[in-house]
Amino acid sequence: MERLLSQVLGRLVRHGSLTVIFASGARAVFGDGTGEPLVVRFTSEAWQRQIVLDPELKFGEAYMEGGLVIEEGDMAGVLALLMAHVGLGTVPSTSAKLLMKLRFAFRRLAQFNHRARAQKNVAHHYDLDGRLYSLFLDADRQYSCAYFEHPGQSLDDAQLAKKRHIAAKLKFDKPDLTALDIGCGWGGMGLYLAGNAGAKVTGVTLSQEQHGVARCRAEERGLADRADFRLQDYRDVPGPFDRIVSVGMFEHVGIGHYDEYFGKVAQLLKDDGVALIHSIGRSEGPGITNPWIAKYIFPGGYIPALSEVLPAIERAGLFVTDIEILRLHYAETLKAWRERFLAHREEVERLYDQRFVRMFEFYLASSEMAFRHQGMMIFQVQLAKREGVVPLTRSYIAEGEAALKRMEKESRPGLRLAGE
């Protein structure tokens, strides 16, 4: 199996500098010697065999369990090297190709997210110790792609820009418009709309941890009368609403539930309403959820291609009034999260253990490299129930952002001395 793994890596890695120390002690060097030198070591022949047979699942597991050790460089560098080559004429092993076909055939079953299962899937990831997320997210706990307006923008400013960009697209041109936030997280988007866009917000989540934090934040900011956060499935929400927003939740719906999802959006949206769906998407057509991500990070999740989403929107009777693709914004967001996470790895280890640290590092690094090298992107789809609801040109978005930026400055609390 060592020989087979060496052959696979020899065909795969054409550029860069990767040294592999096999469990037998033998060393092999792959690539053309350019770039950062990377050295990895296998601790057993069993892990070598498993990676050859099922690389998508077992590579991450090997790193989690200590079967693959990074001797020089880091996991982000190793994944960047490998994922930049995957798909460039490479051919996976016969067993890996068979597993991919089987996973595609059964993907609807894996994503059958009825209410009880959806709640369990959400709890798996979002009901982790709240201190974990405070270590690597921005101050507002935005756990979705930021919007970098210019190179070098801080994560906090880019996340604020994301909320502003979405709010401008939703066009809050009247006071007290009602808004539904599907998958409201820790409440950041809803509180922004309530505090800066004058909206009356209903936010729903299936995470008990997020629900509790969101309600507390609304109370602390004096917005509890304008931002109502509920522990509720979006399928059970009564309407209608003037505006509907969903940021980073659609990835958890599952491909078999797209008609149900957009049917509910259509039911809840007023005739002159506007909706905005912000989701991760894949550029290369329908696929499968990475099995490691499905097992350890987001069970029941799936990143869709637009070709899978748009037909469901059409069947729901909704108009697509705008689509924007954000390409490397999430790669930069994930890089910032990964760097912050690793800067606090000792604190994370105290919350959990070394295995969890390696698991989460692998999740952040592999996700970042998927956006850099494997066609992942963000799409923002604006929806309406009739023509003429939004202006003919997109200039209103920039105008709306400018107005919201002025509102942010006016609503920002002034500095006070201690004790005042």
Buried (B, 14 or more C-beta within 10 A) or exposed (E): BBEEBBEBBEEBBBBBBBBBBBBEEEEBBBBEEEBBBBBBBBBBBBBBBBBBBBBBBBBBBBBBBEBBEBEBBBBBBBBBBBBBBBEEEEEBBEEBEEBBEEBEEEBEEBBBBEEEBBBEBBBBBBBBEBEBBBBBBBEBBBBBBBBBBEEEBEBBBBBBBBBBBBBBBBBBEEEEBBBBBBBBBBBBBBBBBBBBBBBBBBBBBBBBBBBBBBBBBBEEBEBBEBBBBBBBBBBEBEBEBBBBBBBBBBBBBBBBBBEBBBBBBBEBBBEEBBBBBBBBBBEEEEBBBBBBBBEBBBBBBBBBBBEBBBEBBEEBEBBBBBEBEBEBBBBBBBBBBBEBBBEBBEBBBEBBEEEBBBBBBBBBBBBBBBBBBBBBBBBBBBBBBEEEBBEEEBEBBEEBBEBBBEBBEEEEEEEEEEEE
